[in-house]
Every structure is written in structure tokens, then in C-alpha cells.
């Protein structure tokens, strides 16, 4: 891990990518926390853990899929009443 961190900051190009991904990750985590609480999604913290355990693309995509299903169910419930 120390070697990886040293290599990430080895030159301006890799540093730029590292900063860009870090900012994106923090924004996505903030979005996931706020939306998970707002929509009362079950296990919303699991998707954050999956981003670190499997990949960013998998965890965030799965969260967005579950979020969309919750919003669609809420919309159908509102239309039925």
C-alpha cells in the first residue's frame, strides 16, 4: 500500500487523476448517505462498502438501481391513491 500511494503522487498526471477520483468518491458517498436516509432505503451503507470491496462502478450502480426501484414503487403508490 505505501508503494501504491507513492506511485499515485509520482507525477502531475497521476496526482490529477487521484484528486479527481477522490472528489468524485466523496460526492457520491454524500449523495448515497442523503438519499439513503431520505428514501429510508434498507442497508444503504452496504452499497458504500461494496464500492470499496468490489468497485466504485458496481456499488454506485447497484445503489442507483435500488433507489430507482424505490422511487418507482412510491410513484405507483401515489398514483393508486
Phi, psi and omega in degrees: 000316178299323178295319179298314181297319177298320181287331177297323182262021185290326182213167183300324182293313180290326176296319179299315179296318180297316179294317180300313180293324179295315178296316178299317179298316179296320178294318180294319178296318177299317178298315182295320179294312183293316180290322179298318178288318182298317182271357182056048178287139176286139174056038182296333178291337179298325181292327176293316178297321179296330178297325180273328183279321183252289175191158177301314183296323181289309183298316181289320179296319178295319177300315181295324177297312180294321178298315181296320177297320179294317179295321178294320178294320179293322179294316178297321179295321179291324178289327182288333183264000000 
